[in-house]
């Protein structure tokens, strides 16, 4: 029995570890926004914030354009081969990051010009890499979400397994800001960062992902019955005909929009407050010095925001008696209140606290959306993942609003709107019609 349990845990652990890598590199991509704003976009004029958020926009564009493609791959090639394809996209994206850094270092003056604004070629190469990284993340998540939700691990429920896996993912997102600050840029002041400092860390990351890809190709990942259509089988219904799923896709669009916007833009708001003479403090300090290196409050804000995901998911993995609907209702109400307080007080620590509340929303919305879909599950996962494009839309819209308003302060109204829409899904949209349960 013990040997059987150990064999059962191994595939779950493999998929979860790969999801850790996705979380880590997703946040690395976001955290590079501020450094690249100073290195690549020094001559971007009044479009700096808009151009900077293109990094997140193109990352999540990969989700929009390739989520449904990944679900087709799952149906045609199975879960393991699809996740391997995702890892190859990840290697390609990292190689583009490497090319961007080299090109930016060797040819810093080559750029497209828009009036008084300059957009360097090296930056354009980077956002292409960001698109490939987003595609990798989309493909892998199309595998991970239904696999974990449907995988029969003794003593667990779907929302618990999703919370366990996303908690491990959160370890990656939590450690990434300090990886960017300490490893990639050695704690140097953001104004003095040079793009060549990315070269060696990126080569190490490429080597690590290649190694993980090779190891995964040799391991056994069993398929899961009744979660995807059989080869050649035609599904009778459109996936959009399931009301609770269609509304769940809308909810996840707004959820990822506000989740990513806070994680990606909170440090940009912190820099704005610093420039205006109102820097954020931590226990009365405006610096975070470890080993003689000033890590900066901006890195701490992002780290603690994503750290809230880790804590929240770890704790909620024990909530076997609290329904996903109840969890989503409570967390969205509290998150909206915190966002309003943050805007009124201009205290970004209230935004950081939202990370704790956002931690369970993905698992709640996903499990409510795919409930009762059975053989439609893998196709639903691909469509669902495409809605992660909300992370691109809201990050870019918020950056544009910050340029128009001249401040990030009131742009967090977007967060309040997103929370209220998710609340409506929890209360009304997630209820399943009898005809939407597939036997």
C-alpha positions as CSV (number, residue, x, y, z in Angstrom):
1,X,0.0,0.0,0.0
2,X,2.8,2.4,0.9
3,X,4.6,1.6,-2.4
4,X,1.4,2.2,-4.3
5,X,0.9,5.6,-2.6
6,X,4.5,6.6,-3.3
7,X,4.0,5.8,-7.0
8,X,0.8,7.8,-6.9
9,X,2.5,10.8,-5.4
10,X,5.4,10.9,-7.9
11,X,3.4,12.1,-11.0
12,X,1.7,14.7,-8.9
13,X,5.0,15.9,-7.5
14,X,6.5,16.1,-11.1
15,X,3.7,18.2,-12.4
16,X,3.8,20.4,-9.3
17,X,7.5,21.0,-9.6
18,X,7.1,22.1,-13.2
19,X,4.4,24.4,-12.1
20,X,6.9,25.9,-9.6
21,X,9.2,26.7,-12.5
22,X,6.2,28.4,-14.3
23,X,5.5,30.6,-11.2
24,X,9.1,31.5,-10.8
25,X,9.7,32.6,-14.4
26,X,6.4,34.4,-14.7
27,X,7.3,36.6,-11.8
28,X,10.9,37.1,-13.0
29,X,9.3,38.4,-16.2
30,X,7.1,40.8,-14.3
31,X,10.0,42.0,-12.0
32,X,12.2,42.8,-15.0
33,X,9.7,45.6,-15.9
34,X,11.2,48.2,-13.6
35,X,14.9,47.4,-14.4
36,X,14.2,47.4,-18.2
37,X,12.3,50.7,-17.9
38,X,15.6,52.3,-16.7
39,X,17.9,50.4,-19.0
40,X,16.0,50.2,-22.3
41,X,13.4,53.0,-22.0
42,X,15.4,55.9,-20.7
43,X,14.4,57.9,-23.9
44,X,10.8,56.7,-24.1
45,X,9.4,60.2,-23.1
46,X,5.9,60.2,-21.6
47,X,5.2,56.7,-22.8
48,X,7.6,54.9,-20.4
49,X,4.9,53.3,-18.3
50,X,2.9,52.2,-21.4
51,X,6.0,50.7,-23.1
52,X,7.1,49.0,-19.8
53,X,3.8,47.2,-19.4
54,X,4.2,45.7,-22.9
55,X,6.4,43.1,-21.2
56,X,3.4,41.7,-19.3
57,X,1.0,42.4,-22.2
58,X,3.0,40.1,-24.6
59,X,3.5,37.5,-21.9
60,X,-0.2,37.1,-21.5
61,X,-0.9,37.4,-25.2
62,X,0.7,34.0,-25.4
63,X,-2.1,32.7,-23.1
64,X,-4.8,34.2,-25.3
65,X,-3.5,32.9,-28.6
66,X,-2.2,29.5,-27.6
67,X,-4.4,28.2,-24.7
68,X,-6.9,26.5,-27.0
69,X,-4.0,25.1,-29.1
70,X,-2.6,23.5,-26.0
71,X,-5.9,21.7,-25.2
72,X,-5.9,20.3,-28.8
73,X,-2.4,19.0,-28.1
74,X,-3.6,17.3,-24.9
75,X,-6.4,15.5,-26.8
76,X,-4.0,14.5,-29.6
77,X,-0.8,13.7,-27.8
78,X,-1.6,13.3,-24.1
79,X,-0.6,15.2,-21.0
80,X,3.1,14.3,-20.9
81,X,4.0,15.2,-24.5
82,X,2.1,18.5,-24.2
83,X,4.0,19.5,-21.1
84,X,7.3,18.7,-22.9
85,X,6.2,21.0,-25.7
86,X,5.6,23.7,-23.1
87,X,9.1,23.3,-21.7
88,X,10.6,23.7,-25.2
89,X,8.7,27.0,-25.6
90,X,10.2,28.0,-22.2
91,X,13.7,27.4,-23.4
92,X,13.0,29.3,-26.6
93,X,11.7,32.3,-24.6
94,X,14.8,32.3,-22.3
95,X,17.0,32.2,-25.4
96,X,15.2,35.3,-26.7
97,X,15.8,37.1,-23.3
98,X,19.5,36.2,-23.7
99,X,19.6,37.6,-27.3
100,X,17.8,40.7,-26.1
101,X,20.4,41.3,-23.3
102,X,23.3,40.7,-25.7
103,X,21.9,43.0,-28.4
104,X,21.0,45.7,-25.9
105,X,24.6,45.6,-24.6
106,X,26.3,45.5,-28.0
107,X,23.9,47.9,-29.9
108,X,22.3,50.2,-27.3
109,X,21.5,53.0,-29.7
110,X,19.5,51.1,-32.3
111,X,15.9,51.9,-31.9
112,X,12.5,52.7,-33.4
113,X,11.4,56.3,-33.0
114,X,7.9,57.5,-32.2
115,X,8.0,61.3,-32.1
116,X,10.2,62.0,-29.1
117,X,10.1,58.4,-27.8
118,X,12.6,55.7,-28.7
119,X,12.0,52.0,-28.5
120,X,15.3,50.0,-28.6
121,X,15.5,46.9,-30.8
122,X,16.8,45.0,-27.8
123,X,13.6,45.7,-25.9
124,X,11.5,44.5,-28.9
125,X,13.5,41.2,-28.8
126,X,12.7,40.9,-25.1
127,X,9.0,41.3,-25.6
128,X,9.1,38.6,-28.3
129,X,10.7,36.4,-25.7
130,X,8.1,37.4,-23.2
131,X,5.4,36.2,-25.7
132,X,7.2,32.8,-26.0
133,X,7.4,32.5,-22.2
134,X,3.7,33.2,-21.9
135,X,3.0,30.5,-24.5
136,X,5.1,28.1,-22.4
137,X,3.2,29.0,-19.3
138,X,-0.1,28.6,-21.0
139,X,0.7,25.2,-22.5
140,X,1.9,23.9,-19.1
141,X,-1.0,25.3,-17.2
142,X,-3.5,23.6,-19.6
143,X,-1.9,20.4,-18.5
144,X,-1.4,21.1,-14.8
145,X,-4.9,22.4,-13.9
146,X,-7.1,19.5,-15.1
147,X,-4.4,17.0,-14.3
148,X,-4.1,18.0,-10.7
149,X,-7.9,18.6,-10.2
150,X,-8.7,15.1,-11.6
151,X,-5.7,13.1,-10.3
152,X,-6.8,10.7,-7.7
153,X,-4.5,11.3,-4.7
154,X,-5.9,9.5,-1.6
155,X,-7.4,11.7,1.1
156,X,-7.6,14.9,-1.0
157,X,-10.3,16.9,-2.8
158,X,-9.9,18.7,-6.2
159,X,-9.7,22.2,-4.6
160,X,-7.2,21.0,-2.0
161,X,-4.9,19.5,-4.7
162,X,-5.1,22.7,-6.7
163,X,-4.2,24.7,-3.6
164,X,-1.3,22.4,-2.8
165,X,0.1,22.8,-6.3
166,X,-0.5,26.5,-6.5
167,X,1.2,26.9,-3.1
168,X,4.3,25.3,-4.5
169,X,3.9,27.6,-7.5
170,X,3.8,30.5,-5.1
171,X,7.2,29.5,-3.7
172,X,8.5,30.3,-7.1
173,X,6.6,33.6,-7.4
174,X,7.7,34.6,-3.9
175,X,11.4,34.0,-4.5
176,X,11.6,35.5,-7.9
177,X,11.7,39.3,-6.9
178,X,14.7,38.7,-4.7
179,X,16.3,36.6,-7.5
180,X,16.0,39.5,-9.9
181,X,17.3,42.0,-7.3
182,X,20.1,40.0,-5.7
183,X,21.2,37.5,-8.3
184,X,20.5,39.3,-11.6
185,X,21.4,42.8,-10.5
186,X,23.4,42.2,-7.3
187,X,21.4,44.7,-5.3
188,X,22.7,47.6,-7.4
189,X,20.6,50.8,-7.3
190,X,18.0,50.5,-10.1
191,X,19.3,53.7,-11.8
192,X,22.8,52.1,-12.2
193,X,21.7,48.7,-13.6
194,X,23.3,47.6,-16.9
195,X,21.6,45.1,-19.3
196,X,24.8,43.0,-19.6
197,X,24.2,41.8,-16.0
198,X,21.4,39.6,-17.3
199,X,23.6,37.4,-19.5
200,X,25.1,34.9,-17.0
201,X,21.9,34.4,-14.9
202,X,19.9,33.7,-18.1
203,X,22.4,31.2,-19.3
204,X,22.1,29.4,-15.9
205,X,18.3,29.4,-16.1
206,X,18.4,28.0,-19.7
207,X,20.6,25.2,-18.5
208,X,18.3,24.4,-15.6
209,X,15.1,24.2,-17.8
210,X,16.9,22.1,-20.4
211,X,17.8,19.7,-17.6
212,X,14.2,19.5,-16.3
213,X,13.0,18.9,-19.9
214,X,15.3,16.0,-20.4
215,X,14.5,14.4,-17.0
216,X,10.7,14.8,-17.6
217,X,11.0,13.1,-21.0
218,X,12.3,10.0,-19.2
219,X,9.7,9.9,-16.5
220,X,6.2,8.2,-16.5
221,X,3.2,10.5,-16.3
222,X,0.0,8.4,-16.4
223,X,-2.9,9.6,-18.4
224,X,-6.2,10.4,-16.6
225,X,-9.4,8.8,-17.9
226,X,-12.5,10.8,-18.7
227,X,-10.8,14.2,-18.8
228,X,-10.3,14.5,-22.5
229,X,-12.0,13.4,-25.7
230,X,-10.8,10.1,-27.2
231,X,-8.9,10.3,-30.5
232,X,-11.3,11.2,-33.3
233,X,-14.2,11.7,-30.9
234,X,-16.4,14.7,-31.8
235,X,-17.9,16.6,-28.8
236,X,-21.6,17.1,-29.1
237,X,-21.8,20.5,-27.4
238,X,-19.9,23.8,-27.6
239,X,-17.9,24.4,-24.4
240,X,-19.5,27.8,-24.3
241,X,-23.0,26.3,-23.8
242,X,-22.1,25.4,-20.2
243,X,-23.2,28.6,-18.4
244,X,-21.2,28.2,-15.2
245,X,-18.1,27.5,-17.3
246,X,-18.6,30.5,-19.6
247,X,-19.1,32.9,-16.7
248,X,-16.1,31.3,-14.9
249,X,-13.9,32.2,-17.9
250,X,-15.1,35.8,-17.5
251,X,-14.3,35.7,-13.8
252,X,-10.8,34.3,-14.3
253,X,-10.1,37.0,-16.9
254,X,-10.8,39.7,-14.3
255,X,-9.1,37.7,-11.5
256,X,-5.8,37.3,-13.4
257,X,-6.1,40.9,-14.5
258,X,-6.0,42.3,-11.0
259,X,-3.7,39.6,-9.6
260,X,-1.0,40.4,-12.2
261,X,-1.5,44.1,-12.2
262,X,-0.8,44.4,-8.5
263,X,2.2,42.1,-8.7
264,X,3.7,43.8,-11.7
265,X,2.8,47.5,-11.0
266,X,3.0,47.9,-7.2
267,X,6.8,48.4,-7.4
268,X,6.3,51.1,-10.1
269,X,3.8,52.9,-7.8
270,X,6.4,52.6,-5.0
271,X,9.0,54.3,-7.2
272,X,6.5,57.1,-7.9
273,X,6.0,57.7,-4.2
274,X,9.7,57.7,-3.6
275,X,10.2,60.3,-6.3
276,X,7.4,62.5,-4.8
277,X,9.1,62.5,-1.4
278,X,6.8,59.9,0.2
279,X,8.7,56.6,0.1
280,X,7.2,53.4,1.5
281,X,8.7,52.3,4.8
282,X,9.1,49.0,6.5
283,X,9.1,49.2,10.3
284,X,10.1,52.9,9.9
285,X,12.9,52.1,7.4
286,X,13.1,53.1,3.7
287,X,15.8,50.6,2.9
288,X,16.2,46.8,3.3
289,X,19.9,46.0,3.8
290,X,21.1,42.4,3.9
291,X,24.8,41.6,3.7
292,X,25.6,45.2,2.9
293,X,23.2,45.2,-0.1
294,X,20.2,47.5,-0.2
295,X,17.4,45.3,-1.7
296,X,14.9,48.1,-1.8
297,X,11.3,48.4,-0.5
298,X,10.0,47.8,-4.0
299,X,11.4,44.2,-4.0
300,X,10.0,43.6,-0.6
301,X,6.5,44.8,-1.6
302,X,6.4,42.3,-4.5
303,X,7.9,39.5,-2.5
304,X,5.4,39.9,0.3
305,X,2.5,40.2,-2.1
306,X,3.4,36.9,-3.8
307,X,4.4,35.5,-0.3
308,X,0.7,36.0,0.7
309,X,-0.2,33.6,-2.1
310,X,2.1,31.0,-0.6
311,X,0.7,31.4,2.9
312,X,-2.9,31.6,1.8
313,X,-2.7,28.5,-0.4
314,X,-0.8,26.5,2.3
315,X,-3.5,27.3,4.9
316,X,-6.4,26.8,2.5
317,X,-5.2,23.4,1.5
318,X,-6.6,22.2,4.8
319,X,-10.0,23.8,4.2
320,X,-11.8,20.5,3.4
321,X,-15.1,21.6,4.8
322,X,-15.3,25.1,3.3
323,X,-16.8,25.3,-0.2
324,X,-15.1,27.0,-3.0
325,X,-18.1,29.3,-3.4
326,X,-17.8,30.4,0.2
327,X,-14.1,31.0,0.0
328,X,-14.5,33.1,-3.2
329,X,-17.3,35.2,-1.7
330,X,-15.4,36.1,1.5
331,X,-12.0,36.8,-0.2
332,X,-13.4,39.1,-2.9
333,X,-15.3,41.2,-0.5
334,X,-12.2,41.7,1.7
335,X,-10.0,42.4,-1.2
336,X,-12.2,45.1,-2.6
337,X,-12.2,46.8,0.9
338,X,-8.4,46.7,1.1
339,X,-8.0,48.2,-2.4
340,X,-10.2,51.1,-1.5
341,X,-8.3,51.7,1.7
342,X,-5.0,51.6,-0.2
343,X,-6.1,54.3,-2.6
344,X,-7.5,56.6,0.1
345,X,-4.4,56.3,2.4
346,X,-1.8,55.8,-0.4
347,X,-0.4,52.9,1.8
348,X,0.7,50.1,-0.5
349,X,0.9,47.6,2.3
350,X,-2.9,47.2,2.0
351,X,-2.4,46.1,-1.7
352,X,0.3,43.7,-0.5
353,X,-2.3,42.2,1.9
354,X,-4.6,41.4,-1.0
355,X,-2.1,38.7,-2.0
356,X,-3.3,36.6,0.9
357,X,-6.9,36.9,-0.3
358,X,-6.0,36.3,-4.0
359,X,-4.3,33.1,-3.1
360,X,-7.3,30.8,-3.3
361,X,-9.3,32.5,-6.0
362,X,-7.8,30.6,-8.9
363,X,-8.5,27.2,-7.4
364,X,-12.0,28.3,-6.4
365,X,-12.9,29.7,-9.8
366,X,-11.3,26.8,-11.8
367,X,-12.9,24.0,-9.7
368,X,-16.4,25.7,-9.9
369,X,-16.0,26.3,-13.6
370,X,-15.1,22.7,-14.6
371,X,-17.5,20.9,-12.2
372,X,-19.6,18.3,-14.0
373,X,-17.8,18.7,-17.4
374,X,-16.1,15.3,-17.5
375,X,-14.9,14.6,-21.1
376,X,-15.1,18.4,-21.9
377,X,-12.5,19.1,-19.1
378,X,-9.3,19.3,-21.2
379,X,-11.0,21.5,-23.8
380,X,-12.4,23.7,-21.1
381,X,-8.9,24.0,-19.6
382,X,-7.5,25.4,-22.8
383,X,-10.3,28.0,-23.2
384,X,-10.0,28.8,-19.5
385,X,-6.2,29.4,-19.7
386,X,-6.8,31.7,-22.7
387,X,-8.7,34.0,-20.3
388,X,-5.4,34.5,-18.4
389,X,-4.9,37.2,-21.1
390,X,-6.6,39.5,-18.5
391,X,-3.2,39.8,-17.0
392,X,-2.0,41.5,-20.1
393,X,-5.0,43.8,-20.6
394,X,-5.3,45.2,-17.1
395,X,-1.5,45.6,-16.6
396,X,-1.4,47.6,-19.9
397,X,-4.6,49.6,-19.2
398,X,-3.3,50.5,-15.7
399,X,0.0,51.7,-17.1
400,X,-1.8,53.8,-19.7
401,X,-4.1,55.2,-17.0
402,X,-1.0,56.1,-14.9
403,X,0.4,58.0,-17.8
404,X,-2.9,59.8,-18.4
405,X,-3.7,60.6,-14.8
406,X,0.0,61.4,-14.0
407,X,-0.1,59.0,-11.0
408,X,-0.8,55.3,-10.1
409,X,-3.0,56.2,-7.1
410,X,-6.5,56.0,-8.5
411,X,-5.7,53.3,-11.1
412,X,-6.4,50.7,-8.4
413,X,-10.1,51.3,-9.0
414,X,-9.6,48.6,-11.6
415,X,-8.9,46.2,-8.8
416,X,-12.1,47.1,-7.0
417,X,-14.1,46.5,-10.2
418,X,-12.5,43.1,-10.7
419,X,-13.2,42.0,-7.2
420,X,-16.9,42.9,-7.4
421,X,-17.3,41.0,-10.7
422,X,-15.7,37.9,-9.1
423,X,-18.1,38.3,-6.2
424,X,-21.0,38.2,-8.5
425,X,-19.7,34.9,-10.0
426,X,-19.4,33.4,-6.6
427,X,-22.9,34.4,-5.6
428,X,-24.8,33.7,-8.9
429,X,-22.7,32.7,-11.9
430,X,-21.2,29.5,-10.5
431,X,-24.5,27.8,-9.9
432,X,-24.8,24.8,-12.3
433,X,-27.9,24.2,-14.4
434,X,-29.0,20.5,-14.4
435,X,-28.6,20.3,-18.2
436,X,-24.9,21.3,-17.8
437,X,-23.9,18.2,-15.9
438,X,-22.3,15.7,-18.3
439,X,-22.8,12.0,-17.5
